[in-house]
Amino acid sequence: MNFKSLPQMLDYFKDEETCIKYYEQMRWKGNPVCPHCKAEKPYKTNRGYKCSSSDCYKKFTVKVGTIFHNSKIPMRTWFVALFLTTHKKGISSVQLAVDIGVTQATAWFMLHRLRKMYKAKVEEQLGKDKVVEIDETHIGGKEKNRHWKKRRSKVNEELARDGTIYNKKKVVVGIIERSGQVVLKYFPNPQAKSISPFIQETVKNGSDIMTDESVLYYSYKTTALGGG
């Protein structure tokens, strides 16, 4: 959606019919295809299409097989949510509910589907022709600010049997291409032996990797992945 502002987008998508036609062009480029059997040239109906294949004959709309499938939420509302989530670093379901005028439960449902769509767009592996940066961050407030029932026992903060130290905060490791995609993963107890497989699965062999001085990425500091 190459709209410069939300008002500009709303001026374009004045009704549901406009939204449907726009999405049909985005998905099919003028050649509708049955999402059930992939047959082309379906019959046009009052509410969508009907497959022309004698083995199928199923009715469908452009929403079938997408994040909009089986949703009663207007496409215009979906497009506003899509615009907002792509133009902000992060938005909660509570804030999205206020912005688009739906309940918090509906906003949570929409965010869940939108994030699923964004995840599907990420390439299977990153890097190769782009420099890949890897780093971790610790998420969570101070222990003293937690409810007393949710505070960790001091026993858990002592040295664990496997030689690691229990961390009060959540650790998230991020792998990002410069001017490209980003992949995040939560590690309850980060170690080099657990993070290394994640890097191997996410980054293409031969990619140039940049990290900090953390021992978690020691084997990736001087050579490209798979470079020997």
N, C-alpha and C positions, 0 to 999 in steps of 0.2 A: 504494500500500500504506500504509494509515493505521494502521500498528502502531507503538506507542510504544517497543518494545524488540525485540531479536532473540529473546529467550526467548518473548515473547508471540507472535511470528510463527511460531516453530517449534512452539509448542503448537497453533496453528491448523492448520498444514500438517503433519499427522501422517503422511500417506502420499501416494503418487503420485496416487491417485484423487482425493483432495481438491484437490490442486494443479491437476489437469486440469479439474475441474468449476469451480474458481474462475476459471481462465483462459478457459474457454468462456463464462462469464457476463460476464467483462470484455470479451471480443472480440465476442461475438454477442448478448449480452443475451437469451438464451433462444431465438434464432432462427438456427440454424446456416445458413451460406451456403457453397456450394462455392467454394474459393479458385481453382479452375481456370477455371470458366465463370460464376461468380456466381449459379448456380441456387439457389433456396431449397427448403426441405423435403426434405433428403436422407434416405436410409435409415440407420437406426441399425445398426451392426455391433458385433461383440465388441471390436474394436480401434479403433473410431472411427465413421466415416460413409462412405457411398457415394452419389455424386451420383445424383439422380433423373432428370436430363436424358438423353434417348436419344442425344444427341450427345456425351455426356461419359462417364457411368458410372464415373468414376474414384473410387478410394478415397482418403480423406484423414482427417487428424486436425486438431485445433485448432492444432497446431504448424506446419502447412504454410504457407509464405509469411511466416514470422516468424523472429526470431533463433534460435528453438529448433529450426528445421527441420533434419532429418538429424543431430541431436545425440543421442548416447546418454547424455548427462549427465542425471541425474534432475532433474525440474522443481523439486524441493525445493532442490537445490543451486543451481540457477539463481536461485531466489527469494532465497536467502541472499546470493548474489553481487550481485544487484540491490539488496538492502537495504543492503549494505555500501558499494557504490559511490555510492549516493545520500545517504549520511549522512557521507561523508568528502570533504574537499576534493580528495584524490587518493590513489590506492592503486596500488602496483606489482603486477605479475603475481606477483612473488616473495612479497609479503606476502599477496596474495589466495590463493595456493596454500596457504600455511600456515593461513590462517583457515578455509578450507572443506575442507581435506584432499584436494587434488588435486595433480597434477604442475604444475610451472611452465609447461610447454607448454600444458596444458589451461587454466590460468588466463589465459594470454596470449590464447588462442583466445576465451575467454569475454569478456574485456575488450574485444577487438576488435569483437565483435558487439554488446556493450552500448553502446559508444561510437558505433557505427553507428546504433543505435536512437535514442540521445540526439540525434545530429545530425539525424536525420529529423524529430524533434519540433520542432526550431527553426523558427520562421517564416521565410519566404523573405526578408522584410525587417523591420527593427526600427524602433521609434520611432513617429512621428506623434503619438500621444496620450501618449507617455512621453518624458521627457528621456533623451537618449543621451549616454553618456560614452565618450570615446576616449582611449586611452593606449597606450604601448609599454613593454616591459620587456626587459632584456638577460639572457639565460640562458647560463650557462657559468662554469667555474672560472677560476682564474688560469693564465696561460700557463706559468708556471714549474712548475706541478703536473702538467702533461701529460707523457705519455711523449715522449721526445726525437724519436721517429719521427712523432709527431702534431703537433708544434709548427709554427706557421706561419713561413714565411720572412719576414724583415724587409722583403723587397722588396714583399710583399703588403700591408704596413702603410703603405707610402708612398702618396702621392696617386695615385689611379687616373686613367686617361685621360679618363673621363667626368666628372671633377670631384668624385668622391665619395671618401671615405676608407674603406678596408677595416676592418671591425670584427671583432675576434677572437671576440666573443660572438655568440650567436644572438639575433636580434631578433624578438620576437613582438608583434604589434599586436592589441589587444583592443577590441572594441566591445560595450558592455553597456547594456541598458535598465535604468533604475532600477526595481527590483522586477520584473525581467523576464529575458529570455534574454541569453546572451552568445555572441559569435562571435570566435574567435581565428584568426590566420593568421600563418605564418612568412614573414619577408622576409629573404632572404640579403643584400641590399644596400638597405636602406630609403631611399627618396627620396619627396618629395612627389608626383612624377609617377607613381610606382608604387603608392603607398598611396591616392591619390585615387580611382582606379577601384574599389578594394576598398570604400571608404566609400560611393561612389555605388551600388554593387550591393547593399550590406548595409543601408543606412539609407533609409527612405522619404522622399520629397520633402516638404519642409515641416516636418521634424522639428527640434526644438531640440537643438543639439549643444553639449556642453561639452568643452573640451580644455585642455591646458596651453600654455605659451609656446613649444613646439617649432615650428620652421619647417615640420615635416612636416604640420602642420594649420593653417597660416597662413590659408588661404582659408575655414576653417570657424569662426573665432573670434568673429566678430561677427554673422553672419547665419545663419538657418536654412537647411538644405540645400534648394536650389531656390527659396529665398525672394527671391533677387535683391538 
